[in-house]
């Protein structure tokens, strides 16, 4: 959307939408995403994580076709809602799918790679929009043809087609297969992912046993997955996941993504379209450090440092706008913003620099962490449902902001930055008090992390039960027999009759119960 907002083709064809009208067009996609996120768990639990991503791709293709062929605002809004359903499903299920197939040692890195891929998608699409904006006489040509916005809206069909067919080459989630009692398929996938195809690899057998015991515990509790969502011990995790996605929106990053052209116009420096493009490049480059450090330094420091930096930078931008900005001159031109910096290049450059630093801060911290953390903290039985609620929270606030920011920029101008800075301050306090560290733990060990009774700022011992299981299997203290692939309902576990095993917790404390 952002790359076409500054073109005359878009403005003339759709009646120069600003304020509430532009907010309505932009928020149509996150509204569809909210619907998609809420429905994603049903699709993912019933048809598999892999199939749900393919179904999402179909929604994107249909929505893109409608957008590309738009004849008026109503048709454009419908196309964006349909495409948004795809975004809601995919953004809920992709992190779940990745978390369920990734080794615990690199789980954060894998989900961060997804965020990095998203930043590449944003960057490439922005430059497709920027290139298309020069169709005809360029973005300022009053007679610019509609191909300036139809080209980018049509090109976006291509990655959806690639995603649909590409998913056939990826495995189904072993945890989803196990939840459907398709154990032979589940362990074959685990073997292919983590054991080089060896069904009896110690790591494969250890993870298989972890999954089996977690599923058995869930079934023995005999609580419906919907009811389990609101049980006190699980509700705090659900609320935490939803809060993290909420703060990832209220931090102000999507203001920079959707309406960066307006922000650059307010700074009154250079070409808004070209100046805005730099932040998309920074978004790609600065997500790379998160891929490297997220599994090393952890999720909790990333969120705390990110909130503090974004709060500081937004307060600075708001203060500069308040001190040096003013309403635009009555020069007969139609302005998209009601508050700009007049003839003060130093302040304009400072605002742009703070905006770039803000994007860098988000890309390195909250960008990947806000998707990694919610995808890993829930049990298998409710993971898809809980993550869909967290993602729905993301898209609800995304929708609210997409609609509200144009009139906010118009009506309260610089005060908007102060509001988002305050949100970051509240997020810092909230995460400090409620978000424990999850790095290095398996998905099945999250119950220990959240039910330990320790405050969020104190972490559990670093050892993992999965590592201890693997050592026991390698030492012959615990025998686990893999199910026979291709034989349904095969006996799949067998404990060594006299083996005494040591749990990860006992190893950490040096005691034996």
C-alpha positions in Angstrom: 0.0 0.0 0.0 2.7 2.5 1.0 4.4 2.7 -2.3 1.3 3.7 -4.2 0.0 6.3 -1.8 2.2 9.0 -3.3 1.3 8.4 -6.9 -1.1 10.6 -8.9 -2.6 7.5 -10.5 -3.9 6.2 -7.2 -5.0 9.6 -5.9 -6.9 10.6 -9.0 -8.5 7.2 -9.7 -9.8 6.7 -6.1 -10.8 10.3 -5.5 -7.7 11.4 -3.5 -8.5 9.4 -0.3 -7.1 10.8 2.9 -7.8 10.6 6.7 -10.7 8.3 7.4 -11.2 7.1 3.8 -7.6 6.1 3.4 -7.6 4.6 6.9 -10.6 2.5 5.8 -8.8 1.2 2.6 -5.7 0.4 4.5 -7.4 -1.3 7.5 -9.4 -3.6 5.2 -6.5 -6.0 4.9 -5.8 -6.3 8.7 -9.6 -6.7 9.2 -9.5 -9.7 6.8 -6.3 -10.9 8.7 -8.3 -10.8 12.0 -10.9 -13.1 10.5 -8.2 -15.3 9.0 -6.3 -15.6 12.3 -9.5 -16.5 14.3 -10.3 -19.3 11.8 -6.8 -20.5 11.3 -6.7 -23.0 14.3 -9.7 -24.9 12.9 -8.1 -25.3 9.5 -4.7 -26.1 10.9 -5.9 -28.7 13.5 -8.3 -30.4 11.0 -6.3 -30.3 7.7 -2.7 -29.9 9.0 -0.4 -27.0 9.3 1.0 -27.5 5.8 -2.5 -27.6 4.1 -3.6 -24.5 6.0 -0.7 -22.5 4.5 -1.7 -23.7 1.0 -5.4 -22.8 1.6 -4.2 -19.3 2.7 -2.3 -19.0 -0.6 -5.5 -19.5 -2.5 -7.2 -16.6 -0.6 -4.2 -14.4 -1.5 -4.4 -15.2 -5.2 -8.1 -14.4 -5.3 -7.7 -11.2 -3.3 -4.9 -10.0 -5.5 -6.9 -10.6 -8.6 -9.8 -8.5 -7.2 -7.4 -5.7 -6.2 -5.6 -5.7 -9.5 -9.0 -5.4 -11.3 -10.4 -2.8 -8.9 -12.8 -0.3 -10.4 -13.6 1.6 -7.3 -12.8 1.8 -3.6 -15.5 -0.8 -2.7 -13.9 -3.4 -5.0 -10.4 -2.5 -3.7 -11.6 -3.0 -0.1 -13.1 -6.4 -0.9 -9.9 -7.5 -2.5 -7.9 -6.4 0.5 -10.2 -8.2 2.9 -10.0 -11.5 1.0 -6.2 -11.2 0.8 -6.1 -10.3 4.4 -7.7 -13.7 5.3 -4.6 -15.3 3.8 -2.3 -13.1 5.9 -4.3 -14.0 9.1 -4.0 -17.7 8.5 -0.4 -17.7 7.3 0.8 -15.4 10.1 -0.8 -17.6 12.7 0.3 -21.0 11.3 3.7 -20.4 9.8 5.4 -19.7 13.1 3.6 -22.7 14.7 4.7 -25.0 11.8 8.3 -23.8 12.0 8.4 -24.1 15.8 7.1 -27.7 15.6 9.7 -28.8 13.1 12.8 -26.9 14.3 15.3 -28.2 16.8 15.1 -26.3 20.1 18.7 -25.0 19.7 17.8 -23.0 16.6 14.0 -22.5 17.0 14.4 -18.8 17.5 16.7 -18.6 14.5 14.3 -20.4 12.3 11.3 -18.2 13.2 13.6 -15.1 12.9 14.4 -16.3 9.4 10.7 -16.1 8.6 10.7 -12.5 9.8 13.7 -11.8 7.7 12.0 -13.3 4.7 9.0 -11.0 5.4 11.2 -8.0 5.5 12.6 -9.0 2.1 9.1 -9.4 0.8 8.3 -5.9 2.0 11.4 -4.4 0.5 11.0 -6.1 -2.9 7.3 -5.2 -3.1 8.1 -1.6 -2.1 10.6 -1.2 -4.9 8.2 -2.9 -7.4 5.7 -0.2 -6.3 8.4 2.5 -6.6 9.4 1.3 -10.1 5.8 1.2 -11.2 5.2 4.7 -9.8 7.3 6.0 -12.8 4.9 4.6 -15.3 3.7 7.4 -17.6 5.0 10.8 -16.5 6.0 9.7 -13.0 4.3 9.9 -9.6 3.5 13.6 -10.1 1.8 13.3 -13.5 -1.9 14.1 -13.1 -2.6 11.9 -16.2 -0.6 8.9 -14.9 -2.2 5.6 -16.1 -3.6 3.1 -13.5 -1.0 0.6 -14.3 1.1 2.5 -11.7 -0.8 0.6 -9.0 -2.2 -2.4 -11.0 1.3 -3.7 -11.8 2.4 -4.2 -8.1 -1.1 -5.5 -7.1 -0.9 -8.1 -9.9 2.8 -9.1 -9.4 2.0 -10.1 -5.8 0.1 -13.2 -7.1 3.5 -14.8 -8.1 4.8 -15.6 -4.6 1.5 -17.0 -3.5 1.6 -19.5 -6.5 5.2 -20.4 -5.5 4.2 -20.9 -1.9 1.2 -23.1 -2.8 3.2 -25.6 -4.9 6.4 -25.3 -2.8 4.6 -26.5 0.3 4.2 -30.0 -1.3 8.0 -30.4 -0.9 7.9 -29.8 2.9 6.9 -32.3 5.6 3.8 -32.2 7.7 4.3 -31.3 11.3 5.4 -34.3 13.4 3.5 -33.0 16.4 0.3 -32.6 14.3 0.8 -36.1 12.9 1.3 -37.5 16.5 -1.9 -35.7 17.7 -3.8 -37.6 15.0 -2.1 -40.9 16.1 -0.2 -41.2 12.9 2.9 -42.2 14.8 4.7 -44.0 12.0 4.6 -40.9 9.9 5.5 -38.6 12.8 8.7 -40.5 13.7 9.7 -40.7 10.0 9.4 -36.9 9.8 11.4 -36.5 13.0 14.1 -38.9 11.6 14.3 -37.0 8.4 14.5 -33.6 10.2 16.8 -34.4 13.1 18.4 -37.8 12.5 19.5 -38.0 8.9 16.7 -40.5 8.3 17.7 -42.9 11.1 14.6 -43.9 13.1 16.8 -45.1 16.0 18.9 -41.9 16.3 19.0 -41.0 20.1 17.8 -37.5 19.4 14.9 -38.7 17.3 13.9 -41.2 20.0 14.2 -38.7 22.8 12.1 -36.1 21.0 9.6 -38.8 20.1 9.2 -39.8 23.7 8.8 -36.1 24.8 6.0 -35.7 22.3 4.3 -39.0 23.3 4.4 -38.2 27.0 3.1 -34.6 26.5 0.2 -35.9 24.4 -0.6 -38.7 26.8 -0.8 -36.1 29.7 -3.1 -33.9 27.7 -5.4 -36.8 26.9 -5.4 -38.0 30.5 -6.6 -34.6 31.6 -9.5 -35.1 29.3 -10.1 -31.3 29.0 -11.3 -29.8 25.8 -8.8 -27.6 24.1 -11.2 -24.7 24.2 -11.7 -25.0 27.9 -8.0 -25.5 28.5 -7.4 -22.0 27.0 -9.2 -20.3 29.9 -7.8 -22.5 32.7 -5.8 -20.2 35.1 -2.4 -21.8 34.4 -2.9 -21.6 30.7 -4.9 -18.3 30.6 -1.8 -16.3 31.7 0.1 -17.7 28.7 -2.7 -16.9 26.3 -2.9 -13.4 27.6 0.9 -13.0 27.5 0.9 -14.2 23.8 -1.9 -11.8 22.9 -0.2 -9.0 24.8 3.1 -9.5 23.0 1.4 -9.3 19.6 -0.6 -6.2 20.8 2.6 -4.4 21.9 4.3 -5.3 18.6 1.6 -3.1 17.0 1.2 -0.4 19.6 5.0 0.2 19.6 4.4 2.2 16.4 6.2 0.0 13.8 3.3 -0.4 11.4 2.8 3.3 11.4 6.2 3.4 9.8 5.3 0.6 7.4 1.9 1.8 6.2 2.3 5.6 6.4 6.0 6.2 6.1 5.3 8.4 3.1 3.2 10.7 5.2 5.8 10.8 7.9 8.5 11.7 5.4 6.2 14.4 3.9 5.9 15.8 7.4 9.7 15.9 7.8 9.7 17.9 4.5 12.9 16.4 3.2 13.9 15.1 -0.3 11.5 12.7 -2.2 9.2 11.0 0.3 9.0 7.8 -1.8 12.8 7.6 -2.1 13.5 8.6 1.5 11.0 6.0 2.7 12.6 3.2 0.7 15.8 3.4 2.9 13.9 2.2 6.0 12.8 -0.9 4.2 16.4 -1.7 3.4 17.3 -1.1 7.0 14.5 -3.4 8.1 16.0 -6.2 6.0 19.6 -5.6 7.2 18.9 -5.2 10.9 16.8 -8.3 11.2 20.0 -10.3 10.5 21.5 -9.7 14.0 18.3 -11.1 15.6 18.8 -14.3 13.6 22.2 -14.7 15.1 21.6 -13.7 18.7 18.0 -14.6 19.5 18.9 -18.2 20.5 22.1 -17.1 22.2 21.0 -14.1 24.2 17.3 -14.9 24.5 13.8 -13.5 23.9 13.4 -11.5 27.1 16.4 -9.2 26.7 15.3 -8.5 23.1 11.9 -7.3 24.1 13.1 -5.2 27.0 15.9 -3.5 25.1 13.7 -3.0 22.1 10.9 -1.3 24.1 13.3 1.1 25.8 15.0 2.1 22.6 11.7 2.6 20.6 10.2 4.6 23.5 13.3 6.9 23.6 13.4 7.5 19.8 9.7 8.3 19.6 9.8 10.8 22.4 12.7 12.5 20.6 10.7 12.6 17.2 7.6 14.0 19.0 9.7 16.6 20.8 11.3 17.8 17.5 8.0 17.9 15.7 6.4 19.9 18.6 9.3 22.4 18.8 10.0 23.0 15.2 6.8 22.0 13.2 3.9 24.0 12.1 0.8 23.7 9.9 1.7 23.8 6.2 1.6 27.1 4.4 -1.5 28.1 2.5 0.2 27.8 -0.9 -2.8 26.3 -2.7 -1.3 22.8 -2.7 -3.2 19.9 -1.2 -1.2 18.4 1.6 -1.5 14.9 3.1 -0.4 16.0 6.5 -1.4 18.9 8.7 2.0 19.4 10.4 5.4 19.8 8.7 8.9 21.1 9.4 9.3 24.4 7.6 12.8 25.3 6.2 14.8 23.6 8.9 16.9 20.9 7.2 18.8 20.0 10.3 15.6 19.1 12.2 14.2 17.4 9.2 17.3 15.2 8.9 17.2 14.5 12.7 13.6 13.3 12.4 14.4 11.0 9.5 17.4 9.7 11.3 15.3 8.9 14.4 12.8 7.2 12.2 15.5 5.0 10.7 16.9 4.2 14.1 13.4 3.3 15.3 13.0 0.8 12.4 16.4 -0.7 13.2 15.5 -1.1 16.9 12.3 -2.9 16.0 13.9 -5.1 13.3 16.6 -6.3 15.7 14.3 -7.0 18.7 10.5 -7.1 18.6 10.2 -7.9 14.9 11.3 -11.6 15.2 10.7 -12.1 18.9 7.0 -11.1 18.7 6.4 -14.1 16.4 8.9 -16.5 18.0 7.7 -16.2 21.6 3.9 -16.9 21.1 4.6 -19.8 18.8 6.6 -21.8 21.4 4.9 -21.3 24.8 1.8 -23.5 24.3 1.2 -27.2 24.5 0.5 -29.1 21.3 -3.2 -29.6 22.1 -4.0 -25.9 22.1 -1.0 -24.4 20.2 -2.8 -23.6 17.0 -5.8 -22.1 18.9 -3.7 -20.1 21.3 -1.4 -18.7 18.6 -4.5 -17.9 16.5 -5.8 -15.8 19.4 -2.4 -14.1 19.8 -2.2 -13.4 16.0 -5.8 -12.2 16.1 -4.7 -9.7 18.7 -2.0 -8.5 16.3 -4.4 -8.0 13.5 -7.0 -6.4 15.6 -4.6 -3.7 16.7 -3.1 -3.6 13.2 -6.6 -2.9 11.9 -7.3 -0.2 14.5 -4.0 1.6 13.8 -4.3 1.3 10.0 -7.7 3.1 10.3 -6.8 5.5 13.1 -3.3 6.8 12.1 -4.2 9.0 9.1 -6.8 11.0 11.1 -4.4 11.0 14.1 -1.6 12.4 12.0 -4.0 15.0 10.6 -5.7 16.0 13.9 -3.1 15.6 16.7 0.1 15.4 14.5 3.2 15.4 16.8 1.2 14.2 19.9 0.8 10.8 18.1 4.5 10.1 18.6 4.1 10.7 22.3 1.2 8.2 22.6 3.2 5.4 20.9 6.3 6.2 23.0 4.2 5.8 26.1 2.9 2.4 24.8 6.5 1.3 24.6 7.2 2.3 28.2 4.2 0.3 29.4 5.3 -2.7 27.3 8.7 -2.6 28.9 7.2 -2.8 32.4 4.7 -5.5 31.3 7.4 -7.7 29.7 9.8 -7.3 32.7 7.1 -8.5 35.1 5.5 -11.3 33.1 7.7 -12.8 30.3 10.1 -15.5 31.4 13.0 -16.7 29.2 12.2 -19.6 26.9 15.4 -20.1 24.9 17.0 -23.6 25.0 13.8 -25.3 26.1 11.7 -27.8 24.1 8.1 -27.1 23.3 7.2 -29.8 25.8 9.1 -28.2 28.6 7.2 -24.9 28.5 4.9 -26.1 31.3 8.0 -26.2 33.6 9.0 -22.7 32.5 5.6 -21.1 33.2 4.5 -23.2 36.2 7.8 -23.1 38.1 6.6 -20.4 40.5 9.7 -18.3 39.8 9.2 -14.6 38.9 9.7 -13.8 35.2 13.1 -12.2 35.8 14.5 -15.4 37.3 15.1 -18.3 34.8 15.1 -22.0 35.3 18.4 -24.0 35.1 19.7 -24.0 31.5 19.7 -27.8 31.1 16.9 -29.4 29.0 15.1 -32.6 29.7 15.4 -33.6 26.1 19.2 -33.5 26.4 19.1 -35.7 29.4 16.8 -38.2 27.6 19.2 -38.3 24.7 22.1 -39.0 27.0 20.2 -41.8 28.8 19.3 -43.4 25.5 22.9 -43.2 24.3 24.1 -44.7 27.6 21.5 -47.5 27.4 19.8 -46.4 30.6 16.5 -46.0 28.7 15.3 -48.0 25.8 12.8 -46.5 23.4 11.7 -48.5 20.3 10.5 -46.6 17.3 7.1 -47.5 15.8 7.4 -49.7 12.7 6.9 -47.3 9.8 4.0 -48.3 7.6 2.4 -50.5 10.4 -0.4 -48.6 12.1 -0.8 -48.9 15.9 2.6 -50.6 16.3 4.0 -50.7 19.8 6.2 -47.7 20.0 7.7 -47.4 23.5 9.6 -49.8 25.7 11.4 -48.8 28.9 14.5 -50.7 30.0 13.2 -52.9 32.9 15.7 -51.9 35.6 17.1 -48.7 34.3 17.2 -45.8 36.6 17.1 -42.5 34.8 18.1 -39.0 35.9 15.8 -36.2 35.0 17.1 -32.8 33.7 15.9 -31.1 36.8 17.8 -33.7 39.0 20.9 -33.2 36.9 20.6 -29.4 37.4 20.1 -29.6 41.2 22.4 -32.6 41.8 19.7 -34.4 43.8 17.8 -37.6 43.5 14.2 -37.9 44.6 
